[in-house]
Amino acid sequence: MRALMAAALLLSAALCSADNMIMARIPVPADLVFEYVRGSVEEHGYSVAHVQLCDGGMTDFGYKSGLYRVIFFGKLAEVRLISESYPELAAYLPLKIAVIAEAQETLLTVLNPETLAPFFADEAVQIQLDVGTAIW
């Protein structure tokens, strides 16, 4: 199941990427995708810093919403180093991925970090912003 979901995510992301966002629609219920994303983040050496529950806030504004979560993740030492060296990147760290339920499908969306890469010559920052080395 994990291999199927990973393949679907990678294929969908490749087909649905925009200049500044990477989005994937997966034909799997959001609760399963959420758990997979959390596990995948940790398997790749990142730590989950926070999970923001957004569905309650959507309901407060009158929207009918299923599961809607934002997972904040990163590597603490790297986040600190980059934030200290480049405070203008602090708003983008830790990295975030949204997991949004849509019927029996799930929409994943994340800022494409490569859009920030041209602004920084530092190789350490370039490595962090390279989607090819990231978990997606």
trRosetta pair geometry for C-beta under 8 A, 3 or more apart (Angstrom, degrees):
i j d omega theta_ij theta_ji phi_ij phi_ji
1 4 5.7 -57 -151 36 31 112
1 5 6.3 27 155 -16 66 107
1 32 8.0 -85 164 -177 129 129
2 5 5.8 -57 -146 40 31 108
2 6 6.1 31 156 -20 67 108
2 36 6.3 171 -122 -133 79 110
2 39 8.0 -79 -120 96 125 137
3 6 5.7 -53 -144 37 30 111
3 7 6.3 30 157 -18 64 107
4 7 5.9 -56 -148 37 28 110
4 8 6.3 27 154 -18 63 108
5 8 5.7 -54 -146 38 31 111
5 9 6.2 34 154 -21 65 106
5 26 6.6 48 -148 -166 79 142
5 28 5.9 -20 -109 -12 104 165
5 32 7.6 -141 -95 134 147 106
5 33 6.9 -175 -157 -108 130 73
5 36 5.3 -61 120 -158 155 167
6 9 5.7 -54 -147 36 30 112
6 10 6.3 25 157 -15 65 107
6 36 7.9 -146 -60 174 74 126
6 40 7.4 153 -97 -105 102 137
7 10 6.0 -56 -145 39 29 107
7 11 6.1 25 159 -14 65 111
8 11 5.9 -58 -142 42 27 108
8 12 5.9 23 160 -16 65 113
8 24 7.6 123 133 172 75 124
8 26 5.1 100 126 -129 125 95
8 27 7.3 -113 -159 29 150 78
8 28 7.4 130 78 -13 157 116
9 12 6.0 -59 -141 41 24 107
9 13 6.0 24 160 -20 63 110
9 24 5.2 75 -146 141 60 166
9 26 6.1 -15 -77 -79 71 129
9 108 6.7 12 -134 32 102 154
9 136 6.9 -109 148 -146 115 85
10 13 5.8 -53 -141 36 27 111
10 14 6.3 27 158 -19 62 107
10 136 7.3 168 -96 175 67 63
11 14 5.9 -57 -151 35 28 110
11 15 6.4 16 156 -10 64 112
12 15 5.8 -65 -147 44 31 105
12 16 5.6 -7 167 9 70 120
12 23 7.9 -79 144 120 99 56
12 24 3.6 99 106 -148 118 92
12 25 5.9 -152 -158 45 139 53
12 26 6.2 -125 -1 -71 162 72
13 16 6.4 -73 -128 53 22 89
13 17 6.0 45 169 -60 64 98
13 22 5.2 22 -154 178 100 109
13 23 7.4 169 -117 77 62 24
13 24 4.5 -42 -63 -66 70 117
13 108 7.7 -44 -78 85 99 119
13 136 5.7 169 -120 165 170 113
14 17 6.6 -29 -138 -10 20 113
16 22 7.5 98 95 -169 83 53
16 23 4.8 -85 132 81 121 82
16 24 5.9 158 52 -91 132 46
16 25 7.0 117 -55 2 166 85
17 21 7.4 -172 -156 98 57 53
17 22 4.8 -17 -115 -116 91 74
17 23 7.3 163 -97 29 39 62
17 112 6.6 87 -162 -87 105 135
18 21 4.7 21 52 53 112 83
18 22 7.5 -154 32 -78 66 34
18 23 7.1 29 -2 7 100 104
18 112 7.3 -154 75 -16 63 135
19 112 7.1 -148 140 50 31 145
19 115 6.4 90 150 -97 75 116
20 111 6.7 -33 165 -151 78 74
20 112 5.6 -159 -168 38 25 104
20 115 4.6 38 -114 -75 73 164
21 109 6.0 -12 -173 -163 115 96
21 110 7.1 145 -158 76 67 38
21 111 6.4 -57 -105 -113 62 38
21 112 5.9 -135 -81 -16 6 95
22 109 7.2 160 83 -149 51 48
22 110 5.2 -16 59 63 97 89
22 111 7.8 27 16 111 82 11
22 112 5.0 113 -32 -80 91 89
22 131 7.3 136 -59 -128 148 138
22 136 6.4 129 119 120 152 153
23 107 6.6 -14 -167 -171 101 92
23 108 6.7 161 -153 85 49 58
23 109 4.7 -5 -104 -102 86 83
23 110 7.9 174 -77 23 48 59
24 107 7.4 159 82 -155 45 48
24 108 4.6 -2 55 53 93 105
24 109 7.9 -171 23 -70 59 48
25 102 7.6 -47 -136 53 103 134
25 105 5.7 11 -177 168 93 130
25 106 7.3 160 -154 81 50 43
25 107 5.5 -20 -100 -100 73 71
25 108 8.0 -165 -74 20 28 71
26 33 5.8 135 74 -100 139 135
26 105 6.4 157 78 -164 43 78
26 106 4.9 -18 60 60 96 94
26 107 8.0 177 18 -82 73 24
26 108 6.8 36 -6 -9 114 108
27 104 7.0 23 -165 118 68 92
27 105 5.4 -43 -108 -106 46 89
28 32 5.3 -94 159 81 110 124
28 33 5.4 132 94 -57 110 98
28 105 7.4 57 35 -135 35 45
28 106 5.9 -37 74 10 72 117
29 32 5.2 84 72 11 84 104
29 33 7.1 -162 98 -5 41 92
29 101 7.2 6 -166 -125 64 106
29 104 6.0 -52 -79 -154 76 63
29 106 6.8 74 157 -47 16 109
30 33 5.4 -59 -142 42 37 111
30 34 5.9 45 158 -28 71 104
30 66 6.2 139 23 125 146 120
30 67 4.1 -178 108 68 135 124
30 99 5.8 132 -162 155 96 98
30 100 6.9 -90 -116 121 135 17
30 101 3.5 -91 -15 -81 147 88
30 102 8.0 109 -56 8 118 50
30 106 4.3 144 -91 -104 68 108
31 34 5.7 -47 -145 31 29 116
31 35 6.7 26 156 -14 61 104
31 67 5.9 162 -65 -42 70 164
31 101 7.9 15 -31 -82 66 123
32 35 6.0 -57 -152 38 31 107
32 36 6.3 32 151 -19 65 109
33 36 5.5 -56 -147 38 33 114
33 37 6.2 34 155 -22 68 104
33 99 5.7 175 109 -150 106 118
33 106 4.2 -160 13 92 159 172
33 108 7.0 -134 167 -62 133 109
34 37 5.9 -54 -147 34 27 109
34 38 6.5 27 154 -17 62 106
34 67 6.5 -93 -39 155 141 141
34 69 5.7 66 -126 43 125 141
34 71 7.8 157 -152 -49 77 123
34 99 4.7 141 -90 125 81 162
34 106 7.9 -146 -37 -140 73 145
35 38 5.7 -52 -148 36 32 113
35 39 6.3 30 155 -15 65 109
36 39 5.8 -60 -149 41 29 109
36 40 6.0 29 155 -21 67 110
37 40 5.7 -55 -142 38 29 112
37 41 6.3 37 156 -25 63 103
37 71 6.1 177 125 12 121 158
37 97 6.2 -142 -172 99 138 139
37 99 5.9 -153 18 -72 154 130
37 108 7.2 166 -86 -117 137 127
38 41 5.9 -53 -153 29 28 114
38 42 6.7 17 155 -9 62 108
38 48 6.0 -1 -143 -71 87 146
38 51 7.8 -15 -96 -84 118 129
38 71 6.4 -151 -85 -121 74 146
39 42 5.9 -63 -152 42 32 106
39 43 6.0 33 153 -22 69 109
40 43 5.5 -52 -140 37 32 113
40 44 6.4 22 161 -12 64 109
40 135 5.9 130 143 176 102 128
41 44 6.3 -72 -158 41 24 103
41 46 4.7 -75 177 75 80 118
41 47 7.9 0 141 127 106 3
41 48 5.9 90 102 -68 142 86
41 71 6.7 -143 -41 146 157 137
41 73 4.6 -91 -163 -137 137 165
41 135 6.3 -175 -103 48 51 179
42 45 7.9 93 -177 -36 33 9
42 46 6.6 -98 -86 70 31 67
42 47 7.2 50 -107 -110 76 39
42 48 6.7 -43 -62 -21 96 96
44 135 4.4 -154 15 -97 171 111
45 75 6.6 5 132 -89 93 117
46 73 4.6 63 147 162 128 112
46 74 6.0 -62 -153 -132 103 5
46 75 5.8 -93 -116 -56 64 74
46 95 7.8 -53 -148 47 148 121
46 135 6.9 -79 -2 -38 134 138
47 73 6.5 179 85 -151 38 77
47 74 6.8 -28 54 70 78 47
47 75 6.9 110 9 -105 89 41
47 76 6.5 4 33 -34 137 93
48 51 6.6 5 173 -50 123 92
48 71 6.1 -62 -134 -166 104 100
48 72 7.2 100 -167 75 61 57
48 73 5.2 -41 -104 -96 50 95
49 72 4.5 -65 65 110 104 102
49 73 6.1 178 3 -99 85 31
49 74 6.3 6 -30 28 126 90
49 94 4.9 139 6 19 146 154
50 71 7.9 166 88 -155 51 40
50 72 4.3 16 53 43 88 124
51 69 5.7 -12 -174 -170 98 116
51 70 7.3 158 -159 78 49 48
51 71 5.6 -14 -108 -105 79 66
51 72 7.4 -149 -73 20 33 77
52 69 6.7 148 75 -161 54 60
52 70 4.3 -6 54 55 108 100
52 72 7.1 67 -16 -21 100 105
53 56 5.8 42 129 7 109 108
53 57 7.9 142 114 -5 70 94
53 68 7.6 93 -171 83 51 70
53 69 6.2 -27 -105 -106 50 79
54 57 5.5 -60 -162 42 54 113
54 58 6.2 57 144 -26 79 103
54 65 7.8 -94 113 155 82 157
54 68 4.2 -80 77 118 102 108
54 69 6.6 -179 15 -92 91 25
54 70 6.2 71 -31 -13 122 98
54 98 7.8 -9 11 -139 151 105
55 58 5.5 -52 -149 34 37 115
55 59 6.5 40 153 -21 67 102
55 65 4.5 -165 -142 111 82 120
55 66 6.8 -82 -119 114 134 22
55 67 6.1 -77 -52 -134 144 23
55 68 4.2 141 -64 33 79 95
55 69 7.7 -29 -18 -53 99 62
56 59 5.7 -53 -152 33 33 112
56 60 6.6 39 149 -23 65 103
57 60 5.4 -48 -150 29 36 117
57 61 6.9 24 154 -9 64 104
58 61 6.0 -66 -158 42 34 104
58 63 4.3 -66 171 71 92 120
58 65 4.0 54 97 -22 142 152
58 68 6.2 63 -9 37 141 155
59 62 7.7 79 -176 -50 33 9
59 63 6.6 -96 -82 68 31 66
59 64 7.4 48 -106 -111 75 34
59 65 6.0 -115 -55 32 76 104
65 68 5.4 -37 170 -14 127 129
65 101 7.6 116 174 60 68 99
66 100 7.9 106 72 178 92 57
66 101 3.1 -79 98 87 125 134
66 102 7.3 -161 35 -65 128 24
67 99 6.9 -28 129 118 106 98
67 100 7.5 177 100 -147 67 28
67 101 4.2 89 47 -24 79 123
68 98 7.4 -8 -168 -171 76 99
68 99 7.4 175 -145 89 33 59
68 100 5.1 21 -117 -118 82 74
68 101 6.7 -101 -58 19 64 81
69 98 7.3 164 89 -153 44 55
69 99 4.9 -4 60 55 91 101
70 96 5.5 0 180 -170 105 111
70 97 7.2 165 -154 81 60 34
70 98 5.0 -27 -100 -97 79 73
70 99 7.7 -179 -84 18 31 70
71 96 6.9 154 78 -153 47 56
71 97 5.2 -13 56 58 98 86
71 98 7.9 -179 17 -85 70 24
71 99 6.8 43 -13 -10 106 110
72 94 4.8 101 173 73 88 113
72 95 7.3 151 -156 80 52 42
72 96 5.3 -22 -99 -96 65 83
73 94 5.6 -159 82 150 18 129
73 95 5.6 -35 69 70 73 92
73 96 7.7 143 20 -92 69 34
73 97 7.4 -13 18 10 114 100
74 78 6.6 -137 172 75 99 103
74 79 4.4 73 135 -59 145 123
74 93 6.1 59 -88 -163 159 88
74 94 3.3 -133 -12 -136 123 106
74 95 5.5 136 -74 13 88 83
75 78 4.2 54 79 19 104 115
75 79 6.5 170 75 -16 49 87
76 79 5.8 -58 -143 36 26 110
76 80 6.3 24 160 -16 64 108
77 80 5.9 -57 -149 38 28 110
77 81 6.2 27 155 -19 64 109
78 81 5.7 -54 -143 37 31 111
78 82 6.1 22 162 -11 66 109
78 128 6.3 160 174 -100 125 125
79 82 6.2 -60 -144 42 25 104
79 83 5.9 24 158 -19 63 115
79 93 4.8 161 -141 171 94 127
79 94 5.4 -40 -104 -87 142 79
80 83 5.8 -60 -141 40 25 110
80 84 6.1 23 161 -18 64 109
81 84 6.1 -59 -148 37 24 107
81 85 6.2 9 160 -6 63 114
81 124 7.1 -73 128 150 130 144
82 85 6.0 -64 -141 47 29 103
82 86 5.7 -34 179 43 69 104
82 89 5.6 -63 151 88 106 143
82 93 6.4 148 87 -62 123 160
82 124 7.3 -155 -83 125 88 107
82 125 6.0 120 -126 -102 106 85
82 128 6.2 -48 -77 24 148 172
83 86 7.2 -75 -118 68 16 63
83 87 6.4 48 -179 -108 60 52
83 89 6.6 -124 -96 82 52 91
83 90 4.8 74 -136 -96 97 87
83 93 5.9 -126 -68 71 102 143
84 87 7.5 8 -138 -67 15 78
85 122 7.0 78 143 -85 142 176
85 124 8.0 67 52 79 164 130
85 125 7.6 -133 97 -60 129 114
86 89 4.4 43 112 4 111 114
86 90 8.0 -173 108 -34 66 70
86 120 6.5 -18 -100 -109 156 130
86 122 7.6 -144 -45 26 126 143
86 125 6.4 56 -8 -99 151 139
87 90 5.4 -13 -166 -21 56 119
88 91 7.8 -37 174 13 44 100
89 92 5.3 -64 -170 44 68 110
89 93 6.0 49 137 -13 90 114
89 116 7.0 96 -114 178 101 148
89 120 7.8 9 -60 -61 131 145
89 125 7.5 -154 -57 -138 162 118
90 93 6.0 -73 -142 46 33 101
92 95 7.5 8 156 -97 76 54
92 111 6.6 -107 -142 87 103 156
92 113 7.4 124 165 -115 133 87
92 116 6.7 -55 -41 -61 179 159
95 110 7.3 22 175 -160 100 118
95 111 7.9 -141 -148 53 77 99
95 113 7.2 -48 -112 -63 113 127
95 134 7.9 162 -130 -143 166 124
96 110 6.7 176 95 -131 58 80
96 111 7.1 55 58 9 91 102
97 108 6.2 -5 179 -167 107 96
97 109 7.3 159 -160 79 62 38
97 110 4.4 -28 -108 -82 78 112
97 136 7.8 153 -102 -59 137 128
98 107 7.7 -6 109 109 100 87
98 108 6.9 156 81 -154 60 45
98 109 4.7 -10 54 58 109 89
98 110 7.1 -176 17 -69 71 58
99 106 6.3 -15 -167 -173 81 118
99 107 7.9 150 -158 79 35 52
99 108 6.0 -8 -102 -103 62 76
100 106 6.8 142 73 -163 46 64
100 107 4.4 -23 66 63 104 98
100 108 7.7 179 22 -78 78 29
100 109 7.2 8 4 8 119 106
101 105 7.9 136 -162 83 51 46
101 106 6.1 -37 -103 -106 49 74
102 105 5.0 -26 77 75 91 93
102 106 7.0 155 26 -103 79 21
102 107 5.5 51 -6 -18 124 106
110 136 6.7 -179 44 -26 151 158
111 115 7.3 -97 173 36 88 123
112 115 5.1 89 88 -17 94 102
112 131 6.6 -29 -157 -69 82 132
113 116 5.8 -51 -170 31 59 110
113 117 7.1 80 137 -44 73 92
113 128 7.1 -104 166 130 148 71
113 129 4.2 -147 145 -144 106 68
113 130 7.6 -48 96 3 114 15
113 131 6.5 159 51 -66 91 77
113 134 6.9 136 30 -61 131 148
114 117 5.1 -27 -155 -3 50 126
114 129 6.0 133 -90 154 38 91
114 130 6.8 59 -90 -120 90 35
114 131 5.2 -52 -38 -17 115 106
116 119 5.8 -61 -175 33 61 115
116 120 7.0 19 144 3 86 114
116 129 5.4 -124 74 -130 97 140
117 120 6.6 -88 -154 47 36 91
117 125 7.7 162 -125 129 61 90
117 126 5.8 73 -147 -126 100 68
117 129 4.3 177 -77 114 89 137
117 130 7.1 78 -96 -71 139 61
120 125 4.2 -65 137 107 144 146
120 126 6.6 -161 99 -58 98 70
120 129 7.3 126 53 -1 127 148
121 126 7.8 -19 -180 -47 21 116
122 125 4.3 72 79 11 104 108
122 126 6.7 -172 93 -13 52 86
123 126 5.3 -53 -145 36 36 117
123 127 6.4 40 155 -24 67 100
124 127 5.9 -50 -152 30 30 112
124 128 6.8 27 151 -15 61 106
125 128 5.7 -57 -153 38 36 112
125 129 6.2 19 156 -8 69 113
126 129 6.0 -69 -144 47 28 101
126 130 6.3 42 155 -42 65 104
127 130 5.8 -46 -148 13 29 118
127 133 6.2 -25 -172 54 72 161
130 133 4.7 53 90 17 108 102
130 134 6.9 -178 96 -24 54 88
131 134 5.1 -53 -143 25 42 120
131 136 6.8 -48 -162 74 94 95
